[in-house]
Amino acid sequence: MTDDTIGSCTIRLAGPQHLDGARAVMLDTFYHVFGHGYRPQWHTDVIDLDGTYLRPARHALFVATEADEVVATTAVRAAAPNSPPHPRWLTDRYLTASTAQLFRVYVRPGHRRRGLARALVRRAVAFVAAEPTYEAIYLHTDTRVDGAEAFWRSLAQVVHDPRDAGPGTPQTVHFEIPIPGRTTGVGRPAAPPTCPATTR
């Protein structure tokens, strides 16, 4: 894969030299954007970026760099959604071995609205498309994060929106991105027979 250029930034597959910068973007996002800080039950991949994304053949970490600074990240790894907290039918639909899940699609505030996230996701999708063992691209997002839902709706198909069940339901919306040149999904129902509210 050749590197892409967006303005003064370069979109590239991360190497060992990018890990400290990528980790800083992720941790700053947890603390300053999400407001909950580092949570071991959710964020162990951030501590071991090399072992999670660089060494496994089917995983990848992509970064946007400006000069020598990492300003945005996107990661891919084989992972299904977990139940709980997500509905059991989602874990039945997405099998870990054949599902590429997108993680850590983060951009530093001063570099947003420059097309970096979209370019990084495009690279991630191309990476998945080149790996024949993947059958689906899955992700979920917290709709309380400013701009997140609109961004993903412009790129992906909604698989499950728990808010359809009424007020008071979780704010996590689940998406699937079609793999170029493949049939959509993994041959399972796109929604449960009756859409249950997600429990936490």
Secondary structure, 3 states (H helix, E strand, C coil): CCCEEECCEEEEECCHHHHHHHHHHHHHHHHHHHCCCCCHHHHHHHHCHHHHHHCCCCCEEEEEEECCEEEEEEEEEECCCCCCCCCHHHHHHCCHHHEEEEEEEEECHHHCCCCHHHHHHHHHHHHHHCCCCCCEEEEEEECCCCCHHHHHHCCCEEEECHHHHCCCCCCEEEEEECCCCCCCCCCCCCCCCCCCCCCC
